[in-house]
Amino acid sequence: KGDTTVFLFDESVRKQTENEMYVVSKMNTALENKEFVAFIQPKVSLETGKIVGGEALVRWIGKDGTMIYPNQFIPVFEKNGFITKVDFCVYEQILIYLKEAMAIGEEVVPISINFSRKHLESPDFIERMGTYMHDYGIPSSLIEAEITESVFVMELDELRERVEEVHKLGMSIAIDDFGSGYSS
């Protein structure tokens, strides 16, 4: 009659489903075991050749040393909301790094940290970011909140309000992957 739906599954769908199930089954334990590790990728001035900033990147390194690559877990976490916990885990690691570096007199540069669009849906997100910065004694000028361009699917007024709240903290905002999707 035309109202029949057919789904075809192939090997790639099976592998993707297995990967998602594995990631979900391990995510809480991985967070507890501190397996989500922040790395800082330097931003270098082409003019001077000096490091002018950094971008925090997350890697999932199991206790046995195996690595689960971001493209294997970030989409799953974006879907189930766990990404917000991982983002704050990375944020806290960067704040600790900055605090320790400043304590020994190291020169520090601003570091951008990715935050999922999921955070912008949380009413206490901005307050929580500010509390963490305050608790670690990190100047807001050293943190740049980086959000993916997928935030543009939000209502413009709501997005504008959130951006203004981040600016009130003294932080800057960058758009990650600009031009790769919605804005292009």
Buried (B, 14 or more C-beta within 10 A) or exposed (E): EEEEEEEEEEEEEEEEEEBBEBBBEBBEEBBEEEBBBBEBEEBEEEEEEEEBBBBBBBBBBEEEEEEBEBEBBBBBBBEEEBBBBBBBBBBBBBBEBBBEBBEEEEEBBBBBBBBBBBBBEBEEBBEBBBEBBEEBEBEBEBBBBBBBBBBBEBEEEEBEEBBEBBEEBEBBBBBBBEEEEEEE
